Amino acid sequence: MANGIRKYFCSNIFDMCSIINAKSGKCSENCKFCAQSSHYDTKCDEYDILDKEKILEQGKSDFNKGVLRYSIVTSGRALYGKEIDEVYDAIETINKETEGYVCASLGLLDEEGFSKMKNAGLKRVHNNLEASRNFFPKVCTTHTYDDKINAIKSAQKAGMVVCSGGIMGMGETWEDRIDMAIELRELGIMSIPVNMLNPIASTPFENIKPLTEDDMKRIVAIYRFINPRAFIRLAGGRGLMKDKGRSCFLSGANAAITGDMLTTAGISIETDKKMVEELGYKIQLKED
């Protein structure tokens, strides 16, 4: 039934995006799932903002392979000082030199920061809620759920479209999953990444058993019922599934992050394109 709802409201359009880890590690926040937190000895790569030419190079490559959107993702609570200018320049350069759509995940910026990025040509911002309000304190204590909500609303006030979702399989209940889906609907979110926890060694969640494919199918279906018009986007952890998400794309999901994730290997753009086209989807190349 969830797939029927998806077809009715969203047709067979499929939204595919990719990401670049443009600033890695050394994060002040203590999110228990994350390899990039400075609170845990995960041995992840650590580097400052990549050169804009490197960011542009990967963007051009991904656009040429058929992704609609390319997101610049930076570690840390937010961007500060010259980092804002460096990302601004990268966004501006991509907009000038490609016809693709650039997105960004920049942490807890304020409205002024988001407005500046909009001036560079940024139209879409990513900021995950990660969990329900009830469960969030068990995931992170260095910032609050309301900090997340405020950042999302600040981006919206600045005229941005917001992409926001969460991570499944961190120990939350089904009620928590439903609560987050409702929260996202109330925030007007139309692009919802659904991640499956990929347990990272040396993080507090390293020993959590990954969800089953049946669990993920049910989660995707529930999110489609609650958010019938949204793009439900399979994201991190999809590579742990034997079918790489195929069954979820028949259970309500109609979007994906393709290629590598931030600190873990993903699924190639070519492999994903072949799979979703076999399922009868039409990959979106331009925004309506």
Secondary structure, DSSP 8 states (H G I E B T S, - for coil): -HHHHHHHHHTTEEEEEEEEEEEBS-BS---TT-TTBTTS------B----HHHHHHHHHHHHHHT-SEEEEEE-SSB--THHHHHHHHHHHHHHHH-SSEEEEE-BS--HHHHHHHHHTT--EEE---BS-TTTGGGT-SSS-HHHHHHHHHHHHHTT-EEE--EEE-SS--HHHHHHHHHHHHHTT--EEEEEE----TTSTTTT-----HHHHHHHHHHHHHHSTTSEEEE-TTGGGSTTTTTTGGGTT--EEE-B--SSS--B-HHHHHHHHHHTT-EE--S--
